[in-house]
Amino acid sequence: MPTFEEAPDLQEIARQLVDKVDNVAHVDVDEVLFLREHEATGKFLAKCYKFGDHPIGFFTDKHYAIVVYWAKCDYMTREQLTLLLCHEMMHIPQYGDKLVDHDVKDFRAILGVSLDWHEPGAEIPDILAV
């Protein structure tokens, strides 16, 4: 059974992203639940969810969740985690309430990073330093 924990360190990175990256400046970080999931399976590194009518809404006042599947990301540098969070935050809509669909190619074009940014040892720019 998966175990989850809140991730205030990831929330802090998200706050910095809102201040630095135009594509996520609209995100209200206080409306997002940031979680680490420790027993991840599947192909994703992280996923953005909208609660809407989901039963979890009974337990939180947050509108969205970003879940980082930590078993797949525990090797990542701060710069890689920052890119991963930025990618997931880009799913949160500026208008309306439907998650924004995009892929890694869109993400690459916007931030100017290579497609192997998530690989162990990949050298990537610190998008918070710009």
KOLGU-154332 format. One record per residue: residue number from 1; residue in one letter; chain; x, z, y of N, C-alpha, C in turn. Coordinates in nm, 4 decimals, padded with zeros to 6 digits, always signed. Layout:
BEGIN
ATOM    k  r  c        nX        nZ        nY       caX       caZ       caY        cX        cZ        cY
ATOM  NUM  A  A         X         Z         Y         X         Z         Y         X         Z         Y
...
REM end
This chain:
BEGIN
ATOM    k  r  c        nX        nZ        nY       caX       caZ       caY        cX        cZ        cY
ATOM    1  M  A  +00.0839  +00.0000  -00.1181  +00.0000  +00.0000  +00.0000  +00.0888  +00.0000  +00.1250
ATOM    2  P  A  +00.0588  -00.0843  +00.2193  +00.1418  -00.0915  +00.3397  +00.1338  +00.0368  +00.4227
ATOM    3  T  A  +00.2450  +00.0681  +00.4860  +00.2475  +00.1806  +00.5793  +00.2800  +00.1273  +00.7181
ATOM    4  F  A  +00.2135  +00.1844  +00.8157  +00.2304  +00.1413  +00.9540  +00.2785  +00.2586  +01.0377
ATOM    5  E  A  +00.3549  +00.2267  +01.1419  +00.3898  +00.3278  +01.2410  +00.3867  +00.2639  +01.3786
ATOM    6  E  A  +00.3458  +00.3426  +01.4762  +00.3480  +00.2912  +01.6133  +00.4923  +00.2691  +01.6552
ATOM    7  A  A  +00.5131  +00.1737  +01.7438  +00.6480  +00.1327  +01.7835  +00.6613  +00.1332  +01.9351
ATOM    8  P  A  +00.6808  +00.2509  +01.9953  +00.6945  +00.2566  +02.1415  +00.8166  +00.1803  +02.1939
ATOM    9  D  A  +00.9203  +00.1656  +02.1122  +01.0366  +00.0887  +02.1556  +01.0014  -00.0594  +02.1715
ATOM   10  L  A  +00.9167  -00.1106  +02.0843  +00.8724  -00.2491  +02.0964  +00.7791  -00.2656  +02.2165
ATOM   11  Q  A  +00.6983  -00.1658  +02.2419  +00.6107  -00.1686  +02.3589  +00.6939  -00.1721  +02.4877
ATOM   12  E  A  +00.8044  -00.0997  +02.4893  +00.8910  -00.1002  +02.6076  +00.9541  -00.2378  +02.6290
ATOM   13  I  A  +00.9965  -00.3020  +02.5217  +01.0489  -00.4389  +02.5341  +00.9401  -00.5307  +02.5895
ATOM   14  A  A  +00.8166  -00.5126  +02.5410  +00.7047  -00.5943  +02.5890  +00.6823  -00.5740  +02.7387
ATOM   15  R  A  +00.6934  -00.4515  +02.7850  +00.6784  -00.4247  +02.9296  +00.7829  -00.5019  +03.0095
ATOM   16  Q  A  +00.9039  -00.5038  +02.9599  +01.0108  -00.5775  +03.0284  +00.9826  -00.7277  +03.0262
ATOM   17  L  A  +00.9293  -00.7764  +02.9157  +00.8955  -00.9184  +02.9068  +00.7897  -00.9568  +03.0095
ATOM   18  V  A  +00.6901  -00.8728  +03.0287  +00.5842  -00.9002  +03.1261  +00.6440  -00.9177  +03.2658
ATOM   19  D  A  +00.7465  -00.8405  +03.2970  +00.8116  -00.8498  +03.4281  +00.9027  -00.9705  +03.4421
ATOM   20  K  A  +00.9508  -01.0264  +03.3303  +01.0539  -01.1304  +03.3366  +01.0096  -01.2707  +03.2939
ATOM   21  V  A  +00.9076  -01.2808  +03.2084  +00.8717  -01.4103  +03.1495  +00.7313  -01.4495  +03.1947
ATOM   22  D  A  +00.7227  -01.5586  +03.2702  +00.5943  -01.6034  +03.3254  +00.4869  -01.6241  +03.2193
ATOM   23  N  A  +00.5246  -01.6749  +03.1028  +00.4262  -01.7067  +02.9989  +00.3560  -01.5845  +02.9404
ATOM   24  V  A  +00.4066  -01.4649  +02.9668  +00.3421  -01.3426  +02.9170  +00.3116  -01.2442  +03.0300
ATOM   25  A  A  +00.3276  -01.2876  +03.1542  +00.3062  -01.1984  +03.2690  +00.1624  -01.1474  +03.2774
ATOM   26  H  A  +00.0687  -01.2174  +03.2170  -00.0733  -01.1784  +03.2208  -00.1084  -01.0684  +03.1198
ATOM   27  V  A  -00.0197  -01.0381  +03.0275  -00.0499  -00.9428  +02.9201  -00.0492  -00.7998  +02.9741
ATOM   28  D  A  -00.1572  -00.7277  +02.9478  -00.1642  -00.5851  +02.9794  -00.1140  -00.5110  +02.8559
ATOM   29  V  A  +00.0099  -00.4669  +02.8604  +00.0744  -00.4046  +02.7458  -00.0019  -00.2816  +02.6979
ATOM   30  D  A  -00.0721  -00.2146  +02.7884  -00.1490  -00.0968  +02.7495  -00.2708  -00.1310  +02.6636
ATOM   31  E  A  -00.3067  -00.2591  +02.6560  -00.4179  -00.3024  +02.5718  -00.3711  -00.3528  +02.4351
ATOM   32  V  A  -00.2404  -00.3377  +02.4082  -00.1831  -00.3879  +02.2833  -00.1273  -00.2714  +02.2024
ATOM   33  L  A  -00.1631  -00.2680  +02.0761  -00.1095  -00.1698  +01.9831  +00.0114  -00.2329  +01.9153
ATOM   34  F  A  +00.1284  -00.1728  +01.9315  +00.2521  -00.2236  +01.8716  +00.2814  -00.1423  +01.7466
ATOM   35  L  A  +00.2919  -00.2123  +01.6334  +00.3105  -00.1452  +01.5052  +00.4242  -00.2073  +01.4260
ATOM   36  R  A  +00.4910  -00.1238  +01.3464  +00.5819  -00.1702  +01.2427  +00.5089  -00.1528  +01.1097
ATOM   37  E  A  +00.5149  -00.2557  +01.0274  +00.4600  -00.2479  +00.8919  +00.5792  -00.2527  +00.7979
ATOM   38  H  A  +00.5915  -00.1537  +00.7110  +00.7146  -00.1367  +00.6336  +00.7175  -00.2022  +00.4965
ATOM   39  E  A  +00.6070  -00.2467  +00.4444  +00.6058  -00.3036  +00.3100  +00.5507  -00.4455  +00.3124
ATOM   40  A  A  +00.6028  -00.5248  +00.4041  +00.5488  -00.6583  +00.4283  +00.5751  -00.7550  +00.3137
ATOM   41  T  A  +00.4766  -00.8358  +00.2894  +00.4919  -00.9510  +00.2017  +00.4352  -01.0697  +00.2790
ATOM   42  G  A  +00.4618  -01.1872  +00.2312  +00.4129  -01.3047  +00.3017  +00.5233  -01.3723  +00.3792
ATOM   43  K  A  +00.4836  -01.4705  +00.4600  +00.5853  -01.5533  +00.5255  +00.6119  -01.5180  +00.6718
ATOM   44  F  A  +00.5326  -01.4330  +00.7326  +00.5481  -01.4067  +00.8752  +00.6477  -01.2953  +00.9042
ATOM   45  L  A  +00.7117  -01.3046  +01.0194  +00.7959  -01.1956  +01.0697  +00.7114  -01.0959  +01.1476
ATOM   46  A  A  +00.6092  -01.1471  +01.2138  +00.5192  -01.0651  +01.2949  +00.3892  -01.1417  +01.3119
ATOM   47  K  A  +00.2892  -01.0700  +01.3584  +00.1594  -01.1355  +01.3777  +00.0837  -01.0643  +01.4889
ATOM   48  C  A  +00.0114  -01.1430  +01.5661  -00.0728  -01.0908  +01.6726  -00.2174  -01.0951  +01.6243
ATOM   49  Y  A  -00.2880  -00.9848  +01.6451  -00.4283  -00.9746  +01.6042  -00.5139  -00.9389  +01.7244
ATOM   50  K  A  -00.6362  -00.9919  +01.7254  -00.7365  -00.9503  +01.8232  -00.8377  -00.8681  +01.7476
ATOM   51  F  A  -00.8701  -00.7496  +01.7984  -00.9607  -00.6620  +01.7261  -01.1048  -00.7090  +01.7344
ATOM   52  G  A  -01.1566  -00.7375  +01.8521  -01.2940  -00.7837  +01.8646  -01.3907  -00.6938  +01.7901
ATOM   53  D  A  -01.4606  -00.7514  +01.6948  -01.5579  -00.6761  +01.6158  -01.4972  -00.6167  +01.4890
ATOM   54  H  A  -01.3676  -00.6230  +01.4751  -01.3013  -00.5686  +01.3565  -01.3252  -00.4179  +01.3490
ATOM   55  P  A  -01.3465  -00.3634  +01.2304  -01.3718  -00.2187  +01.2166  -01.2625  -00.1290  +01.2741
ATOM   56  I  A  -01.1403  -00.1786  +01.2880  -01.0335  -00.0960  +01.3456  -01.0692  -00.0535  +01.4869
ATOM   57  G  A  -01.1582  -00.1295  +01.5514  -01.2018  -00.0974  +01.6865  -01.2635  +00.0409  +01.6983
ATOM   58  F  A  -01.3083  +00.0963  +01.5876  -01.3613  +00.2329  +01.5894  -01.2511  +00.3366  +01.6086
ATOM   59  F  A  -01.1259  +00.2977  +01.5828  -01.0146  +00.3924  +01.5842  -00.9199  +00.3746  +01.7027
ATOM   60  T  A  -00.9389  +00.2711  +01.7808  -00.8507  +00.2479  +01.8949  -00.9285  +00.1797  +02.0067
ATOM   61  D  A  -00.8817  +00.2005  +02.1281  -00.9416  +00.1310  +02.2415  -00.8606  +00.0067  +02.2793
ATOM   62  K  A  -00.7578  -00.0235  +02.2020  -00.6743  -00.1406  +02.2275  -00.7518  -00.2674  +02.1904
ATOM   63  H  A  -00.7195  -00.3763  +02.2563  -00.7856  -00.5042  +02.2301  -00.7072  -00.5921  +02.1326
ATOM   64  Y  A  -00.5759  -00.5714  +02.1272  -00.4883  -00.6528  +02.0442  -00.3907  -00.5629  +01.9691
ATOM   65  A  A  -00.3307  -00.6196  +01.8668  -00.2201  -00.5538  +01.7969  -00.1128  -00.6571  +01.7707
ATOM   66  I  A  +00.0106  -00.6152  +01.7846  +00.1236  -00.6956  +01.7404  +00.1903  -00.6144  +01.6312
ATOM   67  V  A  +00.1911  -00.6716  +01.5115  +00.2486  -00.6054  +01.3954  +00.3786  -00.6764  +01.3604
ATOM   68  V  A  +00.4878  -00.6016  +01.3572  +00.6175  -00.6540  +01.3166  +00.6402  -00.6093  +01.1729
ATOM   69  Y  A  +00.6617  -00.7057  +01.0854  +00.6837  -00.6770  +00.9443  +00.8305  -00.6394  +00.9265
ATOM   70  W  A  +00.8557  -00.5110  +00.9372  +00.9905  -00.4586  +00.9540  +01.0826  -00.4896  +00.8372
ATOM   71  A  A  +01.0300  -00.4966  +00.7162  +01.1138  -00.5281  +00.6007  +01.1794  -00.6657  +00.6158
ATOM   72  K  A  +01.1204  -00.7519  +00.6994  +01.1746  -00.8855  +00.7226  +01.2538  -00.8951  +00.8528
ATOM   73  C  A  +01.2479  -00.7912  +00.9356  +01.3084  -00.7987  +01.0688  +01.4091  -00.6880  +01.0977
ATOM   74  D  A  +01.4343  -00.6005  +01.0024  +01.5184  -00.4844  +01.0305  +01.6625  -00.5215  +01.0658
ATOM   75  Y  A  +01.7061  -00.6433  +01.0369  +01.8406  -00.6893  +01.0697  +01.8510  -00.7425  +01.2131
ATOM   76  M  A  +01.7396  -00.7644  +01.2788  +01.7384  -00.8349  +01.4071  +01.8056  -00.7557  +01.5180
ATOM   77  T  A  +01.8738  -00.8306  +01.6036  +01.9314  -00.7719  +01.7240  +01.8186  -00.7491  +01.8248
ATOM   78  R  A  +01.8498  -00.6759  +01.9294  +01.7500  -00.6541  +02.0352  +01.7046  -00.7869  +02.0952
ATOM   79  E  A  +01.7980  -00.8797  +02.1125  +01.7642  -01.0107  +02.1686  +01.6674  -01.0865  +02.0771
ATOM   80  Q  A  +01.6898  -01.0800  +01.9465  +01.5996  -01.1469  +01.8529  +01.4615  -01.0816  +01.8531
ATOM   81  L  A  +01.4579  -00.9482  +01.8542  +01.3284  -00.8789  +01.8599  +01.2544  -00.9135  +01.9885
ATOM   82  T  A  +01.3284  -00.9274  +02.0964  +01.2680  -00.9633  +02.2241  +01.2027  -01.1011  +02.2154
ATOM   83  L  A  +01.2725  -01.1971  +02.1552  +01.2140  -01.3306  +02.1367  +01.0918  -01.3251  +02.0454
ATOM   84  L  A  +01.0999  -01.2468  +01.9385  +00.9880  -01.2350  +01.8462  +00.8654  -01.1774  +01.9171
ATOM   85  L  A  +00.8859  -01.0719  +01.9945  +00.7741  -01.0122  +02.0686  +00.7179  -01.1088  +02.1717
ATOM   86  C  A  +00.8052  -01.1813  +02.2393  +00.7597  -01.2794  +02.3374  +00.6719  -01.3839  +02.2694
ATOM   87  H  A  +00.7173  -01.4315  +02.1544  +00.6392  -01.5301  +02.0792  +00.5005  -01.4751  +02.0461
ATOM   88  E  A  +00.4937  -01.3522  +01.9976  +00.3641  -01.2937  +01.9606  +00.2772  -01.2681  +02.0842
ATOM   89  M  A  +00.3378  -01.2262  +02.1933  +00.2626  -01.2010  +02.3166  +00.2047  -01.3299  +02.3740
ATOM   90  M  A  +00.2688  -01.4429  +02.3455  +00.2190  -01.5715  +02.3940  +00.0864  -01.6084  +02.3275
ATOM   91  H  A  +00.0490  -01.5404  +02.2198  -00.0805  -01.5634  +02.1559  -00.1952  -01.4958  +02.2324
ATOM   92  I  A  -00.1628  -01.4001  +02.3162  -00.2660  -01.3266  +02.3898  -00.3121  -01.4129  +02.5070
ATOM   93  P  A  -00.4415  -01.4413  +02.5135  -00.4903  -01.5358  +02.6147  -00.4914  -01.4773  +02.7557
ATOM   94  Q  A  -00.4655  -01.5641  +02.8520  -00.4783  -01.5242  +02.9923  -00.6258  -01.5216  +03.0309
ATOM   95  Y  A  -00.7014  -01.6158  +02.9776  -00.8445  -01.6252  +03.0050  -00.9175  -01.6349  +02.8713
ATOM   96  G  A  -01.0352  -01.5800  +02.8663  -01.1118  -01.5830  +02.7421  -01.0633  -01.4768  +02.6461
ATOM   97  D  A  -01.1135  -01.4861  +02.5236  -01.0759  -01.3822  +02.4289  -01.0293  -01.4369  +02.2946
ATOM   98  K  A  -01.0108  -01.5671  +02.2844  -00.9612  -01.6267  +02.1611  -00.8084  -01.6345  +02.1666
ATOM   99  L  A  -00.7419  -01.5923  +02.0582  -00.5961  -01.5990  +02.0544  -00.5500  -01.7426  +02.0774
ATOM  100  V  A  -00.4406  -01.7571  +02.1485  -00.3821  -01.8873  +02.1798  -00.2993  -01.9326  +02.0601
ATOM  101  D  A  -00.3274  -02.0528  +02.0129  -00.2526  -02.1083  +01.9011  -00.1317  -02.1830  +01.9549
ATOM  102  H  A  -00.0164  -02.1521  +01.9012  +00.1047  -02.2281  +01.9318  +00.1983  -02.2157  +01.8136
ATOM  103  D  A  +00.3001  -02.2972  +01.8117  +00.3949  -02.2900  +01.7018  +00.5356  -02.2674  +01.7558
ATOM  104  V  A  +00.6305  -02.2575  +01.6657  +00.7673  -02.2284  +01.7087  +00.8264  -02.3403  +01.7921
ATOM  105  K  A  +00.7778  -02.4634  +01.7751  +00.8291  -02.5730  +01.8576  +00.7876  -02.5546  +02.0032
ATOM  106  D  A  +00.6636  -02.5109  +02.0260  +00.6191  -02.4816  +02.1626  +00.7047  -02.3697  +02.2207
ATOM  107  F  A  +00.7249  -02.2695  +02.1408  +00.8041  -02.1534  +02.1799  +00.9461  -02.1962  +02.2156
ATOM  108  R  A  +01.0038  -02.2811  +02.1336  +01.1398  -02.3302  +02.1577  +01.1470  -02.4073  +02.2891
ATOM  109  A  A  +01.0477  -02.4907  +02.3143  +01.0465  -02.5713  +02.4366  +01.0350  -02.4835  +02.5610
ATOM  110  I  A  +00.9537  -02.3796  +02.5531  +00.9323  -02.2926  +02.6687  +01.0550  -02.2087  +02.7000
ATOM  111  L  A  +01.1164  -02.1517  +02.5963  +01.2272  -02.0589  +02.6182  +01.3655  -02.1210  +02.5987
ATOM  112  G  A  +01.3702  -02.2433  +02.5473  +01.4982  -02.3110  +02.5314  +01.5885  -02.2481  +02.4272
ATOM  113  V  A  +01.5323  -02.2089  +02.3140  +01.6126  -02.1504  +02.2061  +01.6060  -02.2411  +02.0843
ATOM  114  S  A  +01.7044  -02.2282  +01.9965  +01.7067  -02.3101  +01.8757  +01.6064  -02.2578  +01.7732
ATOM  115  L  A  +01.5718  -02.3411  +01.6778  +01.4739  -02.3026  +01.5769  +01.5268  -02.1970  +01.4800
ATOM  116  D  A  +01.6563  -02.1752  +01.4770  +01.7120  -02.0736  +01.3866  +01.7411  -01.9410  +01.4590
ATOM  117  W  A  +01.6717  -01.9157  +01.5672  +01.6938  -01.7951  +01.6479  +01.6757  -01.6667  +01.5685
ATOM  118  H  A  +01.5964  -01.6703  +01.4631  +01.5645  -01.5500  +01.3870  +01.6594  -01.5236  +01.2703
ATOM  119  E  A  +01.7510  -01.6136  +01.2430  +01.8433  -01.5973  +01.1302  +01.9443  -01.4859  +01.1574
ATOM  120  P  A  +01.9863  -01.4131  +01.0539  +02.0883  -01.3097  +01.0728  +02.2136  -01.3689  +01.1369
ATOM  121  G  A  +02.2646  -01.3022  +01.2380  +02.3863  -01.3449  +01.3055  +02.3690  -01.4564  +01.4071
ATOM  122  A  A  +02.2480  -01.5051  +01.4275  +02.2251  -01.6133  +01.5250  +02.2578  -01.5630  +01.6656
ATOM  123  E  A  +02.3288  -01.6454  +01.7387  +02.3602  -01.6121  +01.8774  +02.2521  -01.6732  +01.9654
ATOM  124  I  A  +02.1856  -01.5866  +02.0389  +02.0752  -01.6322  +02.1238  +02.0879  -01.5681  +02.2605
ATOM  125  P  A  +02.0268  -01.6289  +02.3609  +02.0332  -01.5695  +02.4946  +01.9445  -01.4457  +02.5049
ATOM  126  D  A  +01.9816  -01.3583  +02.5942  +01.8989  -01.2417  +02.6257  +01.8005  -01.2845  +02.7333
ATOM  127  I  A  +01.6758  -01.3105  +02.6955  +01.5796  -01.3609  +02.7916  +01.5403  -01.2564  +02.8961
ATOM  128  L  A  +01.5750  -01.1317  +02.8733  +01.5487  -01.0277  +02.9729  +01.6564  -01.0227  +03.0796
ATOM  129  A  A  +01.7695  -01.0861  +03.0544  +01.8819  -01.0845  +03.1490  +01.8706  -01.1951  +03.2527
ATOM  130  V  A  +01.7779  -01.2877  +03.2328  +01.7649  -01.4024  +03.3236  +01.7046  -01.3587  +03.4539
REM end
